[in-house]
Amino acid sequence: MPPMPSEILALIDKPLLLALVLAVGAAIGVGAERIVEGWKRAERRERWQKRGGKRPWSVGKAKAVPVAPPPKPASPVATAAEQLRVVMEAAFTARPLFNQGERRLLTVLDKALAEESPGWRAMGQVSLGEILATPNEAAFFAVNSKRVDLLIVDADCRPLHAVEMQGTGHHLSNNTAARDAVKREALRRAGIGYVEVVSGDTPAEVRTMVRKLVGRAPGVG
């Protein structure tokens, strides 16, 4: 067995110095290992991104750990209980379904429909989600919460024509014209008519519109 170098023998005689040298060497080795592992992770991430994949693992310092699943939504019972609590703590008051102009329009519509097409009726503030159906979920949610001012239905309550009351500043509000376009297109695709009544229209003009809708206006049908 060859003799030990004099430098090692000197360190053995000085245990504190030997421990310090070993600790420094270990720290350098660990640091180098982490640097190399970081390079490898970066290379793997780059290769995965180039393939357009999604990483199924969240890589930690020591080992790969599966990504935790998203939290489950609250149960309907818990949600309803929370809603009930909030409602019980709130104060509510009743408010009219229509404004003054819409009430006048409904009165004229009811009278004109009774004269021109008995069995047809006008209903107010109808949600499109109640009268439209589509297999396209995104399209349904785009119109589900939208409403029409008045809806003319037949004796079987099938929707025939939507009637929108447009005030003088209706289209001046933000996104109002865009929302109306969405409603109009959805109704058109379902075969439901769409008409607008301006706040300045007279009862005679509304009756003429109704006659056109039922196909009894002069020159129609």
Stockholm file with secondary structure:
# STOCKHOLM 1.0

chainA/1-221         MPPMPSEILALIDKPLLLALVLAVGAAIGVGAERIVEGWKRAERRERWQKRGGKRPWSVGKAKAVPVAPPPKPASPVATAAEQLRVVMEAAFTARPLFNQGERRLLTVLDKALAEESPGWRAMGQVSLGEILATPNEAAFFAVNSKRVDLLIVDADCRPLHAVEMQGTGHHLSNNTAARDAVKREALRRAGIGYVEVVSGDTPAEVRTMVRKLVGRAPGVG
#=GR chainA/1-221 SS CCCCCHHHHHHHTCHHHHHHHHHHHHHHHHHHHHHHHHHHHHHHHHHHHHTTCCCSEEECSSSEEECCCCCCCCCHHHHHHHHHHHHHHSCCCCCCSSCHHHHHHHHHHHHHHHHHSTTCEEEEEEEHHHHCCCSCHHHHHHHTTCEEEEEEECTTCCEEEEEEEECTTGGGSTTHHHHHHHHHHHHHHTTCEEEEEETTCCHHHHHHHHHHHTTCSTTCC
#=GC SS_cons         CCCCCHHHHHHHTCHHHHHHHHHHHHHHHHHHHHHHHHHHHHHHHHHHHHTTCCCSEEECSSSEEECCCCCCCCCHHHHHHHHHHHHHHSCCCCCCSSCHHHHHHHHHHHHHHHHHSTTCEEEEEEEHHHHCCCSCHHHHHHHTTCEEEEEEECTTCCEEEEEEEECTTGGGSTTHHHHHHHHHHHHHHTTCEEEEEETTCCHHHHHHHHHHHTTCSTTCC
//
